[in-house]
Amino acid sequence: MGKLLLKGGRLVDPERRKEEIGDLLIVDGKIRQVGGSISPSDASVIDISGLIVAPGFIDMHVHLRQPGQEHKETIATGTAAALRGGFTTVLAMANTSPPIDSPRIMREVLEIIRRDALVNVLQMGTITMGMRGEKLVDFEAMIEAGAAGFSEDGKSVMNSRLMLEALRASGEMGFPISDHCEDPDLAGGGVVNEGEVARRLGVRGISHLAEEVILARDLMLAEETKGRLHVAHVSTKRSVEMVREAKARGINVTAEVTPHHLTLTQKAALEMGADAKMNPPLRDRGDVEALIEGLRDGTIDAIATDHAPHTPQEKSLSLEEAPFGVIGLETCFPVLYTELVLKGKLDLMDLIAALTINPARILGLERKGRLRKGADGELVLLDLNREMVVDPENFASKGRNTPFAGMKVKGVPVMVIIEDEIYNVNGVR
């Protein structure tokens, strides 16, 4: 493409927490100049007056289901969904079939990514072989093969000695461990949050303690080892408080929260059934408020969708039989802009930072999530005035399992730029 000039947009720089009306120039896939009036004679020019220009979003937690579960999602369809949501980089979890627990499988998946992905895909490896919780993977060999970090997402490493050793290796080698905090005995085979809704539905509930007990353990292990602990999908008030206290003590911990945990309570299961069944479950209003406050004050660093597609047939089963998980790549920004920013619960700058610069820093992506000279030319353009109704039948994802179906939202990604490619998204031509 050579040179691309974006004229007259509202440039939002989450790194410097600065915004201005101005131009942005991309040369050979890198940002060359930001702000003011730019007029090179040989650039392709796009007038973007009235649109927000932000760094491409980064999702630290997605399930692309490949290999082995291609009936739910593929790298091609999952990254098409990411593009529609304004994401230019995603981090894929390793609980595929088979799990990504060896350099050979890692290399095979990265080859599929190179062939099929529309956006940047970083790939996690598992913490233990086969996700069985018995033996650690070869972290060094996995990193050499391309692993961006390690996670047993979907369950916790229940052997405390193994988790201690994994975090010690994390501290020594510098890789992050994304921690799904759940004690299966305390979860007790439940399907929604333990409380009134579970009683009304006649199903077993999942105690908040299932998350909090493992989080407490792993914060202590991280403090002991100096490991890099990243807490996935925080869902309770006490978890927020524990992360806040841990950060104050200097523990190397970061945390993420999902759009659904920021906007919905356990009562959603009464209306939506299995489309409101996820792990961890939706909690109480007080937990939602604590999550929002944690995002505002920096206790929670990032927003991640935990995009977890399942087939319509699977999600049409009863609440007890249906799998956990909802999708979120295509609805993330509009839902959060509508429910948090427009309602005065969160600043636009904080929302964009949680989707860009903060996950970039956690993942060590020095040229992503930023709007400055030398950064990768990966941008999302947002129309804050555009409205749409969430319609799962129009999703690029194979998944339709969203709790936001039929919701009227405002603030829509309309263009995504990834170096030399320009994508008009969400019906914009």
N, C-alpha and C positions, 0 to 999 in steps of 0.2 A: 504493500500500500504506500510505502514511503512516508508521506506526511499527511496527517489528519488534523484539521483545526476545528475545534468545537467553539462556536461563537455565542457569547452572551448568556451562559448558564449561571446558575447559582452554585458556586463551587463550595462544597462542604469538606473541610480538611479536619478529620477527627484527631489526627496526630497533634496538630497545633491548636485544636479547638477554635478554628477560625473559619468564617465563611464570607464570601464576597461575590458580587456579580462580575463576571469576567470571562476570559477566553482560556482555553487549554490546548496545547499543542503536543501531539504524539508524533515522534519520529522513529521509524524502524522499531516499532513496538514498545518504545520507552517514552515516558513523559519527559518532554524537553523543556516546557515552560508552562507555568501556571499563573493565572491572574493578569489583570490589566487588559490592554488591547494588543492583540498579536496579529500581524498582517504579513506573513510570508507569501510570496507571489506564486509559489509552486505547490501549495497544499490543497487537498480536497477539503472543502468547507461544509460544515453542517451547522445550521442555525438552530440552537437549542434554547432559545429564549423561553423563560418560564419553567424550565426543568431544573431539578436538582441534579448535580453531578457529584457522585461519591465514589470512593474506591469500590471495586467489585467486592461483594459480600463473601465472607468466608464462613463455612459451616463446619464446625469441629466434630460433628457427630451425625453421620448418615449411615444407613444400611442399603447398600446397592445390590445385595443378595447374590452377586455372582462371584465365585462359581457355585453351582449346585441348586440354586433356587430361582432360576431364570423365569419361572412361571409367575413369580411375585414382582420382580424388577430385574433389569440388566444395567450394566454400566452405561449403555447407550441411552436407555429410557430414563434412568435416574439422573444422568447429567443433562438430558434435555429438560427435565423438570427443574433442575438447579438453575439452568439458564433462564427459564421462565420466571424464576423467583429472584433473579438479580445476582445469583451466586456465581463467582468465577473460580472459586476453589472450594473443594469439599474434602473432608477427611473420612474415609470409609472404614467402618468397623470390620473386625476379623472373624465374626461368628457366622461364617459361610459354611457350605457343605462341599468339601471338607473345610475345617477351620484353617486359617492361614497361620500355620505354626512351623513352617520350614522355609529355608531359602528357596527351594525348588518351587513351592506353591506361590511364594511371594513373587518370584520372577515371572511365573506364568500369568499371574493376575496383572502385574504391571505391563506385560505385553498386550493383554486385552485392553487395558486402559489406554496405552499408546495408540492402539488401533481404533477404539470405539468412542472414547470420551470426548465430549464437546467442551468441557471445562477442565481445569486442573484437578486431578484426583490424587490425593495423598493416601497411602494405604497403611493401616495399622496391622500389627501382628498380634497374635495371642500372647498372653503371659505364660501359660502352661501348655504343654503338649496335648493336643486334642481338646483343650479346654476342660481337662479332667481334674485339674487341681492337684496333680501328683508330682509333676516334674517341670521345672522351668524350661522354656525354650532357650536356644543359644542366642542370646541378645546380640552379641557382637556380629555373628554371622547373618542374623536377620537384618541388622542395620546395613551391613555391607550389601545385602541383596536389595535394599531400598525401603525398609520399614521406617515409617515416620514416628513411630511410638508403639506402645503396647497397651492392650486392653482385653479384658475378659467380658466385654459388655454383653449383658444378658444375665450375668450372675457375678457373684464375688468370688475371689480366691479365698476360700474359707480356712485354708491352712495358714496360720499366722506366721509360721517360720518361713514358708515360701514367699509370702507377701513381704516380709522383712528383707529377705534376700533380693527380691525383685526391686524394692525401693532402694536398697543399698547399691545395686547395679545402676539404677536410674541416676542416683547422685554421682556416682563415679564416672558414668559415660555421658550423662547429660540429656538422656531422652525422657520424654514425659510418659507417665502411666495414667491412663484415663480410668477412673475407678467407679464401677457400678457398685454402689453400696447397698447390699441386701443380705440380711441373714434369713436363709430359707426357712428355718425353724420358726422364727418370729413372724415371717410372712404367712406361714401356716396354710399355704395353698389357697390364699384369698384371691379375690378378683377385683375388688374395689377397696377404697379406703375403709378402715375399720370405723364404724360409727352408724349414724342414723340411716344413711342411704343403704348400707349393706343390710341392715335389719329390715328395711322396707322391701328390699329386693329378695330377701331370703337367701343371701349368699354369704360366704365367709369373707371377712374383711382382712386387710393388710395393715398391721400396726405401723405407726410412724416410727416405732422403735426398730423395726427391721432395717430401716435406712440409717438411723442415728447411731445404733450400736456399732455397726461396721465403720461408719465414718469416724467415730471416736477412736476406734482401734487404729485405723489407718493414719489418722492425724498424729497419733503417738508414734507410730512406726516411721512416718515421714520426718518427725522431729528428731528421732534417734539416728536416722540414716542420712539426713540431708537430701533425701530423694525428692524428685519433682512429681508431686501428686496433683493431678487434675481431677476434680470431683465432677462426675457426670450428673446431668439432670437432677440438680438439687430440688427438693420438693417440700421440705418442712421448715417451719419457723426455727425450730431448735437447730437444724442443720445449718441454717444461715448464721445463727448465733455462734455455733462452733467454728465455722470457717472464719468469721470475723475475729474471734478470739485467737485463733491459730495464726492468722496474719499478724495480729498485734504482737504475738510472741516471736515472730520472725520465721515461722514455719514456711517452707517453700510450697505453698498451696495456691491453686487457682480453682475457679469453679464456673460452671455453666448452668443456665436455666433454659427451659423450653418455652415456646410461645403458648402451648396449651396450659402449662403450669402457671404462667403469668396471667392468664385470662379466664380460666374456667375453674369451677369447684366440683367436688364430688357429685353435686346434684345433677350435673350434665348426664350422668349415667342413667338417670330416671327417664330422660327424654331420648337419648341417643343410643342407649344400649352399648353394644360392643364397639361402636365408633368412639366411645369415650372410655374404652378400656385400654390402659397403658401401664407400663411399669417403669418407675414408680407411679402409683395411682394419683388421680386428682385428689386434692386435699380440701381443707376448709378455707373459708374466706380469710381468716387470720393468717394462714400460711401464704395465701396469695399476696396479701398486703406485705408480709415480711419479705417475700421474694422480690417484689417491686422495690421496696426500700433497700434491699441488699444490692440490687442493680444500680440504684441511684447513688449509693454511698461507696460503690466500688468493691464491696465484699464479693459480689458475683461479677466476674470479669466479662463473660461472653454469653451470647444467646446462641443456642444450637438447636436444630429442629428435632433431632433424634428421629429423622425420617425413616419410618418402618413400614414399608408396604406389605400388604397381604392381599390375597385374592378376594373378590367379592363373595365367593362361596364360603371361604373361611370366616369372614367377618359376618356372614349371615347366620352363623351358628348361634346358639344360646350364649348368654353372657359368660357362663361358666366354661363353655367349650371353646369359644372363639379365642384366637391368639391375642396376646398383648401387642399394642403398638398402633400408632397413627402416623399418617404422612404429614409433611409440613413444608417442604421446599417451596412450593408454589404459592403458599398462603402466608408465609412468615411475615414479610414486611407489611403488606396491607392490613393484616389482622392487628399487628402490634401498633402500627401508626394509628389505626382507627380506635383501638381500645385503650391505648396508653397515652400516646402523644396528644391526640385530639381531645381526650378527656382530662388533660392536665396532670397525668400521673408520671410522665417521663418526658424529658426534653428530647427533641429530635436529634441533637448532637450526641446525647448519651445512647440513644437507640442505634445510631449509625456506628458509633465507636464500638459498641458491643458486637456488632456484625462485621467489623473491619480491623481496626488497628489492634484491638485487644486480643482476638484470636491469632492475629499475625504475630504478635509478640510472644504469645504462649508457644506457638509452633516454630518460632525462630525464622519466620519468613520476612526477611529484611526489606525486600522490594515489593511486598504486597500489603494491601490494607492502608496504603498511604497515597496522598495526593501531593507529591512533590517531585522535583526534578530528579531523574534517575530511577524512579519507581517504575514497575511494570505498567504498561499501558492497559490496565484492566479496570474498567469503569462500569458503573451502573447509572443510568439516567432514570430519574423518578418523576412522575407527574403526580404531585400531591393533590391536585384537584380532580383527578380522574376517579370515577367510581366504577365498581363492578360488583356483581353478585357471584359468590364462590359457587362454581358449578363443577363438580367432580368429573362429569362426562367430558369436559373440555381439557382435563389434565393431560400433560405429556407423560406423567408417571403412569405405570401400569396400575398403581394403587388408586383406590377410590375411598379409602378408609380415613376420612377426615371428620372431625367434630364441628367443622366450620361450614359445612354444606348449607347453602341458602343464605349465608350471612352477607349483608351489604357492607362493602368495605370501601375505603378511600385511600389513595396513595398507591400507585401502581408502577412497577418497573416497566418501562416502555422501550428501552434500548440497552443492550449490553455490548461492550467493546472488550475484546480480548486480543490485544496486540494488533494483528492485521485483519481481524474479522469483526464485522459489525452485524449484530443481530437485532432486528426489530422483534419485540416479544409482546405477548398478550394481545395479539390482533392488530398491533400498530404496523402500518405500512409506511 
